[in-house]
Structure formats: C-alpha cells, structure tokens
Amino acid sequence: MPHAARPTVTLRDVAAAAGVSVATASRVLAGSARKVAPEYAARVLAAAADLRYTADAAARAMRTASNSIALVADDLTTPSMGMVVAAMEREASTAGAFVTVSATMGDAARQAETVRVLRSLRPRALVVTSNRFLAGTSGDRLAEELRSYERDGGRAVIFGDTDLPFDTIGFDNHGCGRLVGAYAAGLGHRRVAILAGSPGLRNLADRTAGCVAGLTAGGVRDILVLPCQVSRDGGYAAARDLVARGLDGRQAVLAVNDTIAIGALSGFRAAGVDVPGEVCVTGVDDIPLARDVTPPLTTVALPLAEAGAQAIRYALTPSDTARHLRMTGHLIPRHSTRS
C-alpha cells in the first residue's frame, strides 16, 4: 500500500550527524579510493543508516519513472529457478518492463545489502526469492530495507515462505512431500530413504517432513533421512553411499527435488542398481530434464512458470492489502517407479 513520503535526507545531513565534512561523507558513501580514517568511516555509515540515507542516484531515479523490476534470488543456477526467471521476463515484457537479476546464494547479509544498493537505483518493484524463512523480527536488515523501500513508494514481493507484510507467493512444499510419501506407501514400499538436501533450507525441510507424513500415514515405519548437497553431485554421492552401506532392503528413494533425484539415478546406474527393478526413485519440481532421463522420473510437478508470472503481476499491480498465494503441485508417475 502507498506510504507517506519521508523528508529528503541529503549528504549534508549525514555529514552533520556524523560530525565530518561533506567531502569525507561523500568519499565514504561513494566508495572512493581515497582513504578515510576508520573511525570517521564508521560514524558516516552509522549516520547514513540512522537517517535511512540513500545515494543521489535514488533522488535522480525518483524523478524518472523506472521500468525495471529487480529480482534478488538465492541461486540462479538451478533449473527450477531458471523456469521461474524465464516466466518473469516474459510477463514483464508484456507490460513494457524488464527484469534485472542478482544472486545472493541465500546469505542473509548479502540479501539485505543487495536490496540496499538496489533501493538507490529505484526499480519499479523488487521481487525477493528465498529458500530460507524470511521473518520480520526486530533488527532483521532485509525486512527493514524492504519496508524502507515501500515507504519510499516502491513495491516488494516475496517469492517464498515469510511472515513479512508484503505480497507473497509460495508453494505447499509439505503437501508436495506428502503426495510423494503417500504414493510410495501406496505402492507397497515399507523401507524408504529420503534424500533431504540441506536441512537449513525451509522449502526442502518442509518437503522432507511431508514425505515422512505421507509415508507414516501409509503405514511405513522404516524411514531413513539422509542430508545431501542440493545438486546433481549430491544426489549421485548419496545414492552411491546408500549402495555402499547396503540398501538393506530399501525399496524406494524419495529425493526432495528433481536435481538430487537425477543425480541419484546416475549414482544407482553407476553402481549397477536397476531403477525401478531394485529401487524406485522420485523427485519434486518437474524440471524439463525429468521426463528425458532414463528412466523418466516420477515427480511432483509445481507450477513454477505460473508462479513466476504471478510474482510480476503482483509487482506491477497496486493493492491496498498484502496478497498471499500458496500454489500446490500434482503427482506425475513415470517409469522410475513401479506401478
């Protein structure tokens, strides 16, 4: 929703608050190569933060309408995020806007700093994607930067799980995991491994919990949860580790995303384990490669492209109240599981 404009803070105001000259404040905030004593630099940065000062680029940009939508993403190398970004760009182009992209690798400090820098460039809207839960706790830098951005007239959209008071789009990750777990239990599997990725990622932790819930509801009690790198190599290594320790009668391996699952397929193939003859494998996301690997991967398809497009629609359409959309997936059985 629109916010009342705050008084303009100038470089002179920052310099006065820090007790330094305007030239010194300018050197610190512009990143000049000329040295500034550390104690003066610290005072300038503290004053700028207290006064919510942004560089003159912000003032110049505010006088000119911007058609850019800034996307701040965790990781741009994943196939699922590639689908989301492509959809965002298509949707933005229909409205005469364009998308700029920054990657933060999920680092909280880097997220906040990226948003701070982008604020000075005054994009039309900001879309922040995160696999960690974004909480509006006191002192959270990202939350404060986003609130300041909206107070200055911008629009922020969160793509992920959050309790921040902005438009949000997310997926029912627990429900996706539950679909896979219930499906595996329904096939009669009673000893199952879950390749859980990183427990620090909220979306994957929710999928893991959903898998466990679906399995236990279907009568499965022997469940092994294995953390692994969230990558093809992580899935490959986890599958080889399972084989090395002995599958021990495990009949199904549920991976929390398709990239891990595809790595697991390769790991089992390299170890001489037949899929799905000896062990079934599933994923989540339905990235394009999922249908082309051998055997084609059973997975839960998420509406990734629609979610990306909807994020841009939210970014470009004002609303007096925060909108919250949670999208669901659907199971696509393929040949990596036995019917």
QUIWO-V772243 format. One record per pair of residues at least 6 apart in sequence whose C-alpha atoms are under 7 Angstrom apart, sorted by the first residue. I is the first residue (numbers start at 1). J is the second residue. D is the distance in Angstrom with one decimal. If there is no record, write none. Layout:
# QUIWO-V772243
i->{I;I}
j->{J;J}
d->{D;D}
This chain:
# QUIWO-V772243
i->{1;1;1;2;3;3;3;4;5;5;9;9;11;12;14;14;14;15;15;15;15;17;18;18;18;25;28;54;55;57;57;58;58;58;61;61;62;66;66;67;67;67;68;68;68;68;68;68;69;69;69;69;69;69;69;70;70;70;70;70;70;70;71;71;71;71;71;71;71;72;72;72;72;72;72;73;73;73;73;73;73;74;74;74;74;74;74;75;75;75;76;76;79;80;80;80;83;83;84;84;84;85;87;87;87;88;88;88;89;89;91;91;92;92;92;104;104;106;111;112;112;112;115;116;119;124;125;125;125;125;126;126;126;127;127;127;127;128;128;128;129;129;129;130;130;131;131;131;131;132;132;133;133;133;134;134;134;134;135;135;135;136;136;136;146;150;155;156;156;156;157;157;157;157;157;158;158;158;158;159;159;159;160;160;160;161;165;166;167;167;167;168;168;168;169;169;169;169;169;170;170;170;171;171;171;172;172;172;173;173;173;174;174;174;174;175;176;176;176;176;177;177;177;177;178;178;178;178;179;179;180;181;181;181;181;182;182;182;185;185;185;186;187;189;189;190;190;191;191;191;191;191;191;192;192;192;192;192;192;192;193;193;193;193;193;193;193;194;194;194;194;194;194;195;195;195;195;195;195;195;196;196;196;196;196;196;196;196;197;197;197;197;197;197;198;198;198;198;199;199;204;207;208;228;228;228;230;231;231;232;232;232;232;233;234;234;235;235;235;235;236;236;236;236;237;238;239;239;239;240;240;240;251;251;251;252;252;252;253;253;253;254;254;254;255;255;255;256;256;257;257;257;258;258;258;258;258;258;261;261;261;275;276;276;276;280;280;280;281;281;282;282;282;282;283;283;283;284;284;284;285;285;285;285;286;286;286;286;290;290;291;295;295;296;296;296;297;297;297;298;298;298;298;298;298;299;299;299;300;300;300;300;301;301;301;301;302;302;303}
j->{319;320;321;153;150;151;153;151;151;152;51;53;22;22;44;47;48;21;22;25;44;47;43;44;47;44;41;120;120;120;121;120;121;122;121;122;122;123;124;97;98;124;97;98;99;100;123;124;98;99;100;123;124;125;126;99;100;101;123;125;126;127;99;100;101;102;126;127;128;101;102;103;127;128;129;102;103;104;128;129;130;103;104;105;106;129;130;103;104;105;82;103;287;285;287;304;304;305;304;305;308;308;305;308;309;308;309;312;98;99;309;312;98;99;312;110;111;130;142;141;142;145;145;145;149;154;154;155;156;315;155;156;157;156;157;158;159;157;158;159;158;159;160;159;160;160;201;202;203;201;202;161;162;202;161;162;163;164;162;163;164;143;163;164;156;156;315;166;167;315;166;167;168;311;315;166;167;168;169;168;169;170;168;169;170;170;322;322;322;323;324;323;324;325;307;311;324;325;326;325;326;327;326;327;328;326;327;328;203;206;207;206;207;209;210;210;207;210;300;329;207;208;210;211;210;211;213;214;214;331;211;211;212;214;215;214;215;218;215;218;220;218;339;251;252;220;222;220;222;223;249;250;251;222;223;224;250;251;252;253;223;224;225;250;252;253;254;224;225;226;253;254;255;225;226;227;228;254;255;256;204;208;225;226;227;228;255;256;204;227;228;229;230;256;227;228;229;230;205;227;256;256;256;234;235;238;260;259;260;259;260;262;263;263;260;263;260;261;263;264;263;264;266;267;267;264;264;267;268;267;268;271;278;279;280;279;280;281;280;281;282;281;282;283;261;282;283;283;284;283;284;285;283;284;285;286;287;290;281;282;283;336;336;337;338;336;337;338;336;337;297;298;299;336;298;299;300;299;300;301;299;300;301;302;299;300;301;302;296;297;297;335;336;334;335;336;334;335;336;332;333;334;335;336;337;331;332;333;329;330;331;332;329;330;331;332;328;329;329}
d->{5.9;4.6;6.4;6.2;7.0;5.0;6.4;6.7;6.7;6.1;6.9;5.8;6.7;5.7;6.7;5.7;5.7;5.7;5.3;5.5;6.8;5.9;5.2;5.2;5.7;6.0;5.9;5.5;5.8;5.7;6.0;4.2;5.4;5.8;6.3;5.8;6.5;5.8;5.4;4.7;6.4;5.9;5.7;5.1;5.7;6.8;5.1;5.5;6.1;4.8;6.2;5.6;5.6;4.9;5.8;5.8;4.9;6.0;6.2;6.3;4.9;6.2;6.7;6.0;4.8;6.2;6.0;4.8;5.9;6.1;5.0;6.0;6.2;4.7;6.2;6.1;4.9;6.2;6.0;4.8;6.5;5.5;5.0;4.3;4.5;6.4;5.7;5.7;6.8;5.1;6.5;6.4;6.4;6.9;6.1;7.0;6.4;5.8;5.5;5.1;4.7;6.5;5.1;5.4;5.4;5.0;5.0;6.0;6.5;5.9;5.4;6.5;5.6;6.9;6.3;5.8;5.8;6.4;6.5;5.7;4.2;6.6;6.5;6.1;6.3;6.2;5.7;4.7;5.8;5.7;6.2;4.8;6.2;5.9;4.7;5.8;6.9;6.3;5.0;5.9;6.0;4.4;5.8;6.6;5.5;6.3;5.4;5.6;5.7;5.2;5.0;5.2;5.5;6.0;6.4;4.5;6.7;7.0;5.7;5.5;6.1;5.8;6.3;5.2;6.7;6.8;6.2;6.3;7.0;6.7;6.0;4.9;5.8;6.8;6.2;6.7;6.2;4.7;6.4;5.8;4.9;5.9;6.9;6.1;4.7;6.2;6.4;5.2;4.8;4.6;5.8;6.3;4.8;6.2;7.0;6.8;6.0;4.8;5.9;6.4;4.8;6.2;5.1;4.7;5.9;6.2;6.0;5.3;6.0;5.6;5.0;4.7;4.7;6.4;4.3;6.0;6.4;6.9;6.5;6.1;4.4;6.2;4.1;4.2;4.2;4.7;5.9;4.3;6.5;6.9;6.2;4.4;6.5;4.2;4.5;4.3;5.4;6.0;5.5;5.2;6.5;6.7;6.9;5.8;6.6;5.1;6.5;7.0;5.0;6.1;6.6;4.6;5.9;6.5;5.1;6.3;5.3;6.1;5.0;5.9;5.7;4.6;5.8;6.9;6.4;4.8;6.3;6.2;4.8;6.0;5.6;4.7;5.8;6.4;5.1;6.0;6.6;6.1;4.6;6.3;6.7;5.8;6.4;5.7;4.9;6.4;6.4;5.6;6.6;4.9;4.5;5.5;5.0;6.8;5.9;6.2;6.4;6.5;5.4;6.9;6.1;6.1;6.6;5.4;6.9;6.5;6.3;5.8;5.4;5.2;5.0;6.4;4.2;5.9;6.3;6.9;4.2;6.0;4.4;4.5;4.3;4.5;6.1;4.4;6.7;6.9;5.0;5.3;5.9;5.4;6.5;6.8;6.7;4.7;6.2;5.2;4.5;5.9;6.0;4.9;6.6;5.8;5.0;6.3;5.1;5.9;4.9;5.8;5.8;4.9;4.3;6.1;4.5;5.3;6.0;6.6;6.8;6.7;6.7;6.3;5.4;6.0;5.2;5.3;6.0;5.7;4.6;6.8;5.6;6.2;6.3;5.0;5.4;6.9;6.4;4.5;6.7;4.9;4.6;6.5;6.7;5.7;5.0;5.2;5.9;6.2;4.6;6.6;6.0;5.2;6.0;5.5;5.3;5.7;5.4;5.9;5.5;6.4;5.1;5.7;4.5;4.5;6.7;5.7;6.5;5.9;5.4;6.6;5.9;5.3;4.3;5.9;5.3;5.4;6.2;6.7;6.7;4.6;6.8}
